[in-house]
Amino acid sequence: MTASLPLRKLGSSSLEVFPLALGGNVFGWTADEKTSFAVLDAYAAAGGNFVDTADSYSAWVEGNSGGESETIIGKWIASRGNRDQVVVATKVSQHPEFKGLSAANIKAAADASLRRLGTDHIDLYYTHFDQPEVPVEEIIGALDELVRAGKVRHIAASNIGAERLRESLEFSDREGLARYVALQPHYNLVSRDTYEGPLQDLAAREGLGAVPYFALASGFLTGKYRPGTEVDSPRAEGAAKHLASERGQKVLTVLDEVAAAHGVPVATVALAWLAAQPTVVAPIASARTLDQLPALLGLADLRLTQDELDRLTDASA
């Protein structure tokens, strides 16, 4: 990576990441290995260095068993010899063979992820979905062991409530153990209450970087879903519900205006708004084809004015 690239510091960690995290959920699902390699190559060529996956991707596909995405990313890294240039983020708790957040499962799942990724360390390791019945002491204790063993560089949490996050951080601080540096919330222009409020306030206060998923609302914020159009996508149903709402239509109107003013795709503007929000370091977005990638990468070069940001914020209220 060169110093001129717009890398951002991830929370209190030592990691510096590209302002767009490339989502690996499509690898081994809607993108085969060859297409996945092409997307990863193009992302890296543009200066991208932050790849997000999970051990469960994509166990929901018939014939898959989970870990397909990690395996593809691992093969790509091995074939390109670029391990030190890529920040690899993966997650634990949802793989069919490694369910939950017990200490034993966290450690076993991490070893399985390391094997699939073909590496000796994970840069950022998330708890994928919180398990409130498991004490934070057990979860943080197991994650700390992985950090001390050199298997994980930094730890993070996804899909966690503010209270549990606060308990986790306090325990880490009290015991001098590994501490969450990042958070992966569901957050975008048409889903703001899933992060804004106590969770975002806590992240800001504690210096955590946010890496939002569903950054484009299952494709709705790309602008390809319009009244009377049909889109062939596994996510079409999720996107369609936003089209039916007054807020969704208001957001699309302003996105169209701002995109036209800058001569960029609607998706680029939606991601730029998200990247400009407090605590957000890098939204996650995935490309199942090479031609979907430029609109995502454009985020790195687009600077919205305060007026444009305010108009989008107002439309999405």
Summary of the structure (lengths in Angstrom):
residues: 317
radius of gyration: 18.8
end to end distance: 38.0
largest distance: 57.1
contacts: 1117
relative contact order: 0.13
helix: 45%
strand: 16%
